[in-house]
């Protein structure tokens, strides 16, 4: 039998970008889609698709990711950001990886929507190099894993603050769990780069990544 799949989408307070994502997931062959809103966030569509379960949890991406993952007993879990967008090749790669049922974490190639600065192609190239050469894919690349991997790494650490996706990758690496490039795109919004400026936002992301790598690569320093 084909392994079952659940898709977990956390959304921050007031974030409605998931409204554009949910219709794209109709062809994902998912048993269920877990839309996890922060408690106190009353934003919701008038009518959600039939296989979408609306959850609420304490605010915080790690808490919301874990809330969705623990609410389903699906064999596989696909963690997507609310502002992610997918295409047919994304789903083709998804289905191939799930059907193979490998004990590994899959990730997609990060691409940016045309809502930011022209230099965003450099950020996409940087994400490609970080993932393929350094083995550090992040959550905006649509992390895909079997439940047995999610359980082995202990889910997403709710105590690290920002960078729960980065911490999860280091936990997987410590257990020698392979990372697999699925060679298909997941698109994400570049609106924050447009709002804050390309250079300042890129600089801050690079600094945060370096700081998190120093911290999360030494498990004894994570509290």
ABEGO torsion letter per residue (X at the ends): XBBBBBBBBBBBBGBAAAAAAAAAAAAAGBABBBBBBBBGBABBBABBBAABBBBBBBBEAAAAAAAAAAABABABBBBBBAABBBBAAAAAAAAAAAAAGBBBBBBBBBBBBBABBAAAAAAAAAAAAAAAAAGBBBAAAGBBBBAAAAAAAGEBBAAAEBGAAAAAAAAAAAAGBBBBBAGBBBBBBAAAAAAAEAAAAAAAAAAAAAAAAAAAABAAABX
